[in-house]
């Protein structure tokens, strides 16, 4: 990015046609790569969904291992009001939250606090609200935690905001076309 920006700036400043052509060609290549990525994302959306599911489940496994990863998962689950990749039972992949009899953790059969539905009357977050949540029947779980997965919630968000996302991509593409 530095070399490309430097070539465009110096090429325009010194009226150097070689640097301007270099800048223009590489900006065009970047534009067509972005366009190709967008088309491939549309064509292979099922593969991307599988990769997203795989990515989330791998991160669920390592939830307590990295505080930054933990914060990312918590933010995602709170923002999209979801739990796990396709549901709360995905938390069985984590050694602290799985429901096996050999698990002695207090968080056994639970979910992180970011999966809990928020009570508007509470000012302080109850970090233990997800304890034993998955031992309850499905109907009772829906009162305490989000039961929808993050992958379907992301798909829903993307479809609800498709015009905004498409507008942003078109705006970026037009800016790049005008600059190049």
N, C-alpha and C positions, 0 to 999 in steps of 0.2 A: 504494500500500500504506500509505503514511504517513497519507494522508487517511482511508482506510477504518479503519485502526486508531485514529486520533485520534477519528473520529466515534463508534466503538463505545465507546471509553474515556470520553470526555466525556459521551456519551449515557447511559451507565450511572451515571457518577459524579453527574451533575446530574439524572438521571431525565428527560432530554429525549426525548420520544417521537419528535420529528422526526428527530433524529440516530440514534436506535435503529432507526427504520424505514429510514432511509437505509443504515445498516450492514447490516441484515437483507436488504434488497432486493439490494444489490450483492454480498453474500456468496452469495445464492441464484443470482444471474447467473453468478458465478465458478464455482459448483458445476456448473451446467448446461453451461457452456462446457467444463469439464474432462470431464464426462460425454460431451458431444458429440465432443470430441477423441478420447476413448478409443474410441467407436463408429466414428468415421471412420478411426482408425488400424487397427482390425480390418478394416473393409470395404475400405480402400485399401492393404492391406499390401504388395501388389506395387509400387504407386507409391512407397511409402515405401522399399522395398528398392532400387528404381531410384535414388531420390534419395540414399540412403546410399552406393550404389555410385558415383554421380556425385561426391558430396562427398569420398569417400576418394580417388578418382582425381585430382580437382583438387588435393587436398592432397599427393598423391604427386608431382605435377608441381612443386610449390613446396617440396619437402622440405628442401632446403638453403638456402632463402631466408629462413626464419624459425625461429629456435632454439626458440621456444615450440611452434610447429607440429611441428617435428622431435621434440621431447620428447613431445608428445601422441601422434604416430604410433608412436614407439618404445614408449611405455607400453602402447598398445592392442595392438600386435603381441606384446609380451612377455606381457601379461595373458591374452590369448585364444589364445596360441600359434598365430599366423597370420602370413601374409605377403601384402601387397597386398589389394585388394578381393575378388577371386575367385581369386587365386593369385599366385605369385611373378613371373610374366611381366607383371603389371601395372606392375612397376618399369621396363619399357621406356618408360613415359611420362616418366620423369625423365631429364634430359639427362646426368646423371652415371652412371646405371646402365643406360642403353639399350645394346643389343647391335649397334648399327650400326658398320660399319667406320670411319666418320669420327669416332667417339668415341675420343678419345685419353686419356680419364680412366682412372686405375688401377682405379676401381670398375666399369669396363665389364663388363657381363654378371654383375654381382653384385647383392647385396641389402644393406640395412643390417644391422648387427649384431643388431638386435632380431628379425630373422627367424631367427636361428640357434638350433638346438636347444642347450639348456644341458647342459653336462657337470657333474654334481654334484661331481666331484673338483676342478674349477677354482674357485679363489677370486676370480681376477681375470677380468673380462670381456675376451674377445678381440674387439676392435673390428674386426678384419680377417677374421673368420671367414666373412663372406659374399662375399669377393672371388672372382670367377670361378665362383660356385656354380651359376649358370644355364647354364654351358657343359657341365656334367656331364649324363649321362643321368638320366632321371626317378628311377630306382631309387637312384642315388647321391645325388641331391638330397635325398631324404627322410632320409638319414642326417645331413646337414649342416644343412639348413634346414627350416622349416615350409613345407609345400606347400599347405596349406589356406588359403583366403581368409578375410578378417576378416568379410565379410558372412555367409557360411554359419556361421562360428563364433559370431557374435553371435546368429543365429537359433537355433542349438543351445543357447547359454547361456540365451536367453530362454525356450525351451521347457522346459529343465531346471529353471528357477527360476520357472516361471509361477505357481505357487501363492504364492510369496513376493511376487512383483511384484504380483499381484492383491490379496493381503492388504494390502500397503502402500497401494495405491490405495483399497481399500475403507475402510481405517482412516482415511486422510485425508478421504475423503468423509464418513464418519460424524462425524468431529470437526468438519468444516465444517457439517454439518447440525445438530449439537447446539449449536454456537456461534450459528448464524443463528437 
